[in-house]
């Protein structure tokens, strides 16, 4: 149930993400995206100092590869750690339901 409400991670990476959540959402919105969600080890609270942060978002339009890479880089710079940014439509149908079920709203 808490996954539905909001992200409350407590690890170092999670705290950085929570601290910069508004800025991350603003950047995604500037590129036509919304519904930023946390995935993977950061969402589960098992991330470590070397872990990347996996983020999922819903785009309102198709983003080109270069735009997506630039957005990922900008978010990574803010969070001071690697970020893996995935647009929801890019999820493979075989994993989409599982990923969406585990995604935690930022």
C-alpha positions in Angstrom: 0.0 0.0 0.0 2.8 2.5 0.8 4.1 2.1 -2.7 0.9 3.6 -4.1 1.3 6.7 -1.9 4.8 8.0 -2.2 8.5 7.1 -2.2 10.1 7.1 1.3 13.5 5.5 0.7 16.1 6.0 3.5 19.4 4.9 1.8 21.9 7.5 0.7 20.8 7.4 -2.9 17.1 7.5 -1.8 17.7 10.5 0.4 19.4 12.3 -2.5 16.4 11.4 -4.7 13.9 12.6 -2.2 15.9 15.8 -1.6 15.9 16.6 -5.3 12.5 15.2 -6.2 11.0 18.5 -7.2 13.9 19.3 -9.5 13.9 15.8 -11.1 10.1 16.1 -11.8 10.6 19.6 -13.2 13.3 18.4 -15.6 11.1 15.5 -16.7 8.1 17.8 -17.2 10.3 20.2 -19.3 10.7 17.3 -21.7 7.0 16.5 -21.8 7.1 13.8 -19.1 5.2 13.1 -15.9 4.5 10.4 -13.3 8.1 9.8 -12.3 8.5 6.6 -10.4 11.4 4.8 -8.7 12.3 1.2 -9.6 14.8 -1.4 -8.6 17.1 -1.4 -5.7 16.4 2.2 -4.7 12.7 1.5 -4.6 13.3 -1.7 -2.5 15.8 -0.1 -0.2 18.6 -2.4 -1.1 20.8 0.1 -3.1 24.3 0.7 -2.1 26.9 3.5 -2.7 27.7 2.1 -6.2 24.1 1.5 -7.2 22.4 3.5 -10.0 19.0 5.0 -9.6 16.3 3.5 -11.9 13.5 5.9 -12.8 10.5 5.4 -14.9 8.3 8.2 -16.4 5.4 8.6 -18.7 6.2 10.8 -21.8 3.5 12.8 -23.5 5.4 12.6 -26.8 8.2 10.5 -28.3 11.6 11.5 -27.1 14.6 11.1 -29.4 17.6 9.1 -28.1 19.8 12.2 -27.7 17.1 14.0 -25.7 16.5 11.0 -23.5 20.3 10.6 -22.9 20.6 14.4 -22.1 17.7 14.2 -19.6 19.2 11.1 -18.0 22.6 12.9 -17.7 21.0 16.1 -16.2 19.2 14.0 -13.6 22.4 12.1 -12.8 24.3 15.3 -12.3 21.7 16.6 -9.9 21.7 13.3 -7.9 25.4 12.8 -8.1 25.1 9.2 -9.1 24.3 7.2 -12.2 20.7 7.2 -13.4 18.9 4.7 -15.6 15.9 6.6 -17.1 13.1 4.5 -18.8 10.1 5.8 -20.7 7.1 3.7 -19.9 6.2 2.9 -23.5 9.7 1.4 -23.9 9.0 -1.3 -21.4 8.9 -4.8 -22.9 5.4 -6.3 -22.7 6.7 -9.4 -20.9 7.9 -7.3 -17.9 5.7 -4.2 -18.1 3.0 -5.4 -15.6 5.7 -6.5 -13.0 7.6 -3.2 -13.4 4.5 -1.1 -13.0 3.4 -3.0 -10.0 6.8 -2.5 -8.3 7.2 1.2 -9.3 7.0 3.7 -6.5 5.8 7.3 -7.3 8.4 9.9 -6.6 
